[in-house]
């Protein structure tokens, strides 16, 4: 990669050219309202409904799995302790889906992917993907290191990106805390539930999967999903969650490779 292209890559906001004039929550287009009669602005002055007879005639959203048996359209959480390898797993998921490569023996549906690596730099992403995949390319994998917050313009940004990339089926947000309001310091079930609820609404409306990277708390629990940091509102509002637990550490020349167990719906998958 030339120094000139690296300079362009490093310009803030240059990774995703987003049309900010479009709105998901506040100004839905009439055509979209007809396609999605259940989804409207939370600030609307009316409740939208259809009859049971009409719902049978609706064109269903795409509900094919992103990764067979592991990831489906909806809102999901991938939680684990710091430095356990969440971002490496997220990168692997993103790359495999963008190339249609099987993951852990599960068939993957090829689609465009948007990976919001909000705690990384372009240079760090270059090293990570280059080391993991031997600098193989993927034009279906879009990377960004800047995005708005959930109470700001993030939903508008994602909606605009989806309109520009209709083949997009997976959005990875790394990490969830980076899109929350910075002044939020107290845990609240209501706030956590609403946070995931807004993300889930976008995922359900567009028939895509949004996978959010998050942390686990230090305190152990027999129920692995109780270890997800925050209140039960996060897991309660999500469609599913993956929890990564450390079982052993292997020293390698490049870095610490962590053998983990992923708990998904109560089942353990060794990685």
Secondary structure, DSSP 4 states (H G I P E B T S, - for coil): --HHHHHHHHSTT-SS---TT--SSSS--HHHHHH-TT---TT-SS-----HHHHTTS-PPP---SBTTTB-SEEEEEEE-TTSSHHHHHHHHHHHHHHT--BTTB-B---EEEEEETT--HHHHHHHHHHHHTT---TTEEEES----TTTTHHHHHHHHHHH-TTEEEEEEE-GGGGS-TT--S--HHHHHHHHHHHHHHHHHHT-EEEEEEEB-SS--SSGGGGBSS-HHHHHHSSEEEEEEEEEEEE-SSSEEEEEEEEETTEEEE-
